[in-house]
């Protein structure tokens, strides 16, 4: 089931967010009865975790951050890399 969840999440991210993000680790949250999938961004600094999306047992997407939210998180993380490079 994990592979199916991963593939569903990957397809959704490519179609709705773009090819610079990808699905990462998949785990089941028994308390919420959802599958959670890490959302990763490919950057010159390596892969960065931007958040998570949740899917139910039927592979329906329950919650996913908006493209704008993911972009904002990415900008914040990349700014941190730039500040460290200056120091």
Contact map, one row per residue, 1 for C-alpha under 8 A:
111110000000000000000000000000000000000000000000000000000000000000000000000000000000000
111111000000000000000000011000000000000000000000000000000000000000000000000000000000000
111111100000000000000000000000000000000000000000000000000000000000000000000000000000000
111111110000000000000000000000000000000000000000000000000010000000000000000000000000000
111111111000000000000000010000000010000000000000000000100010000000000000000000000000000
011111111100000000000011010000000000100000000000000000000000000000000000000000000000000
001111111110000000000000000000000000000000000000000000000000000000000000000000000000000
000111111111000000000000000000000000000000000000000000000010000000000000000000000000000
000011111111100000000010000000000000100000000000000010000000000000000000000000000000000
000001111111110000000110000000000000000000000000000000000000000000000000000000000000000
000000111111111000000000000000000000000000000000000000000000000000000000000000000000000
000000011111111110000000000000000000000000000000000000000000000000000000000000000000000
000000001111111111101110000000000000000000000000000000000000000000000000000000000000000
000000000111111111101100000000000000000000000000000000000000000000000000000000000000000
000000000011111111000000000000000000000000000000000000000000000000000000000000000000000
000000000001111111000000000000000000000000000000000000000000000000100000000000000000000
000000000001111111101000000000000000000000000000000000000000000000100000000000000000000
000000000000111111111000000000000000000000000000000000000000000000000000000000000000000
000000000000110011111100000000000000000000000000000000000000000000000000000000000000000
000000000000000001111100000000000000000011000000000000000000000000000000000000000000000
000000000000110011111110000000000000001111000000000000000000000000000000000000000000000
000000000100110000111111000000000000001111000000000000000000000000000000000000000000000
000001001100100000001111100000000000111100000000000000000000000000000000000000000000000
000001000000000000000111110000000000111100000000000000000000000000000000000000000000000
000000000000000000000011111000000000110000000000000000000000000000000000000000000000000
010011000000000000000001111100000011110000000000000000000000000000000000000000000000000
010000000000000000000000111110000011100000000000000000000000000000000000000000000000000
000000000000000000000000011111001111000000000000000000000000000000000000000000000000000
000000000000000000000000001111111111000000000000000000000000000000000000000000000000000
000000000000000000000000000111111100000000000000000000000000000000000000000000000000000
000000000000000000000000000011111000000000000000000000000000000000000000000000000000000
000000000000000000000000000011111100000000000000000000000000000000000000000000000000000
000000000000000000000000000111111110000000000000000000011000000000000000000000000000000
000000000000000000000000000111011111000000000000000001111000000000000000000000000000000
000010000000000000000000011110001111100000000000000001111000000000000000000000000000000
000000000000000000000000011110000111110000000000000111100000000000000000000000000000000
000001001000000000000011111000000011111000000000000111000000000000000000000000000000000
000000000000000000000011110000000001111100000000111110000000000000000000000000000000000
000000000000000000001111000000000000111110000000111110000000000000000000000000000000000
000000000000000000001111000000000000011111000011111000000000000000000000000000000000000
000000000000000000011100000000000000001111100011110000000000000000000000010000000000000
000000000000000000011100000000000000000111110111000000000000000000000000000000000000000
000000000000000000000000000000000000000011111111000000000000000000000000000000000000000
000000000000000000000000000000000000000001111100000000000000000000000000000000000000000
000000000000000000000000000000000000000000111110000000000000000000000000000000000000000
000000000000000000000000000000000000000001111111000000000000000000000000000000000000000
000000000000000000000000000000000000000111101111100000000000000000000000000000000000000
000000000000000000000000000000000000000111100111110000000000000000000000010000000000000
000000000000000000000000000000000000011110000011111000000000000000000000000000000000000
000000000000000000000000000000000000011110000001111100000000000000000100110000000000000
000000000000000000000000000000000000011100000000111110000000000010000100000000000000000
000000000000000000000000000000000001111000000000011111000000000110000000000000000000000
000000001000000000000000000000000001111000000000001111100000111110000000000000000000000
000000000000000000000000000000000111100000000000000111110000111100000000000000000000000
000010000000000000000000000000000111000000000000000011111111111000000000000000000000000
000000000000000000000000000000001110000000000000000001111111110000000000000000000000000
000000000000000000000000000000001110000000000000000000111111000000000000000000000000000
000000000000000000000000000000000000000000000000000000111111000000000000000000000000000
000110010000000000000000000000000000000000000000000000111111100000000000000000000000000
000000000000000000000000000000000000000000000000000000111111110000000000000000000000000
000000000000000000000000000000000000000000000000000011110011111100000000000000000000000
000000000000000000000000000000000000000000000000000011110001111100000000000000000000000
000000000000000000000000000000000000000000000000000011100000111110000000000000000000000
000000000000000000000000000000000000000000000000000111000000111111000000000000000000000
000000000000000000000000000000000000000000000000001110000000001111101100000000000000000
000000000000000000000000000000000000000000000000000000000000000111111100000000000000000
000000000000000110000000000000000000000000000000000000000000000011111110000000000000000
000000000000000000000000000000000000000000000000000000000000000001111111000000000000000
000000000000000000000000000000000000000000000000000000000000000011111111100000000000000
000000000000000000000000000000000000000000000000011000000000000011111111110000000000000
000000000000000000000000000000000000000000000000000000000000000000111111111000000000000
000000000000000000000000000000000000000000000000000000000000000000011111111100000000000
000000000000000000000000000000000000000000000000010000000000000000001111111110000000000
000000000000000000000000000000000000000010000001010000000000000000000111111111000000000
000000000000000000000000000000000000000000000000000000000000000000000011111111100000000
000000000000000000000000000000000000000000000000000000000000000000000001111111110000000
000000000000000000000000000000000000000000000000000000000000000000000000111111111000000
000000000000000000000000000000000000000000000000000000000000000000000000011111111100000
000000000000000000000000000000000000000000000000000000000000000000000000001111111110000
000000000000000000000000000000000000000000000000000000000000000000000000000111111111000
000000000000000000000000000000000000000000000000000000000000000000000000000011111111100
000000000000000000000000000000000000000000000000000000000000000000000000000001111111110
000000000000000000000000000000000000000000000000000000000000000000000000000000111111111
000000000000000000000000000000000000000000000000000000000000000000000000000000011111111
000000000000000000000000000000000000000000000000000000000000000000000000000000001111111
000000000000000000000000000000000000000000000000000000000000000000000000000000000111111
000000000000000000000000000000000000000000000000000000000000000000000000000000000011111
